[in-house]
Amino acid sequence: MSANILTAYPRLIRLAGFLMALGFAGITLWNTYKLIKRIEQDEKQQMELWGLAQQKLASNKDLNDPIEPLTFQILTSENSIPMIVVDNQNRLLFSNNINQRKLTQDSLGYVQKLKEEFSAVHTPIEITYKDSLYQRMYYGSSNLIYQLKYYPFAFLLIVAFIGGMVYAYYKTNRQAVENKLWTGMAKETAHQLGTPISSLLGWLAILEEDVDPKILTQIKSDVTRLETISARFSKIGSLPNRNKTKISAVIHDIIQYMQIRMPKDILLEVVLVGEEKEVSINTDLMSWVLENLIKNSIDAIRGKGEITIELSWDKTALISVRDSGSGIPKKLQGKVFEAGVTTKKRGWGLGLALATRIITQYHVGKLRLISSSTSGTCFEIQLPIA
């Protein structure tokens, strides 16, 4: 079975889960809609029966005639449907399930408001007597219907909340596993580098007697760099010590080391904007981040080009690394800080993932991709002022 198929399985499972949740929500909404319509129809029939009973009562020729039991039962039965009955002069005769305080305070205005509100929901029922309008009944929907209309939204909110909690747990658990992997890999790398570094230092001591001192200086520089890399990896997984430092000094050391090891056609310059302020950083880890950004810029430049590191200070220290390289494809720009994402043919996609962890977790800062196109890329680091 190919790796592509294995990679596709989690995506298919997430898609199936999403479709199932969407279908479940759709079925719930549809059933709720059908239930509301059924209750509305029942209430409409109930009010029509009340209107027929009132019509029957109005058609009695003699007020002393006894009321039929069924008519009496319909007229006196209780319900939760709000209604008002007015005469042919629009005077209020009867109300049910209506706020009596509002009727007392503003009878005409409130009755008119109810008439307009109920007419928008149901057609008023007219009661006639001797072929002329005798009464008109306006009615609305019961509280049960209004509650049912809000039920789907409450249900979906609950489902969304539970889904969010499950996602947060999943993401937190995944991050914890990733952190353990990062830490284990970094510690093992530092351990593996320790032995050859010690051996190289021993060979350097032997070579000092017979080799050109200039050559030895460069070899020592590279061995020192290996020691620095080993120290960087050993700090992953534990909170490193931070000291007040001028970031320009860190960048100067990186440039001094890299200028003799990078293509001659690439210009590397530093621009300072404003008066420099100190930041609280771990020099080894911050050097790692900046070195990684510079190396990525070098790889992105094909032929001649330039890399500009601009430093500015306001409420935070801003470090922008801008190059004239080929840029990052748009489809990758939103996930360049994820592990495994790379534009290189022979890359693991770990550099920016580690860099953003160092900046956010260890230095309480931010690392952002500001822009990227075929004319170049710009990353920005924000660090708190010490």
Number of C-alpha atoms within 10 A of each C-alpha: 5 6 7 8 9 10 10 10 11 11 11 11 11 11 12 12 12 12 12 12 14 12 12 12 15 13 12 15 18 13 12 17 14 11 15 18 13 12 15 18 12 12 19 18 12 15 22 16 15 21 21 18 20 19 18 16 19 17 14 13 8 8 10 7 9 10 13 11 9 10 17 15 13 17 16 10 8 10 12 13 19 18 20 21 22 19 16 14 10 14 13 17 12 11 18 15 13 15 11 11 9 12 15 10 10 10 15 14 12 15 21 12 12 19 21 12 14 20 15 12 12 14 13 20 17 20 23 17 14 8 7 10 13 16 23 20 25 23 26 23 18 17 12 13 16 11 11 15 16 11 15 19 12 12 14 14 12 12 14 12 12 12 13 12 12 12 12 12 12 12 12 12 12 12 12 12 12 13 15 13 13 17 18 15 15 20 19 15 15 21 15 12 16 15 10 13 16 12 10 14 15 11 11 15 10 11 13 13 9 7 11 10 12 9 11 15 12 12 15 15 13 13 18 14 13 17 16 17 18 22 19 21 23 20 18 22 16 9 11 18 11 15 13 14 16 15 20 19 11 15 16 12 11 16 18 10 14 14 13 9 9 14 14 12 12 19 15 18 12 16 13 13 11 10 9 15 17 16 19 17 24 20 20 18 25 20 20 20 21 20 18 16 22 22 13 18 27 22 13 20 21 13 11 12 19 17 22 18 21 17 21 18 19 12 10 16 21 19 22 24 22 22 28 23 25 17 20 18 13 10 8 13 16 10 13 21 22 16 15 15 18 19 17 11 6 7 11 12 17 16 23 21 16 19 21 20 19 22 20 15 12 20 22 13 17 17 21 14 16 14 14 20 15 11 11 20 22 22 18 20 22 21 22 18 15 13
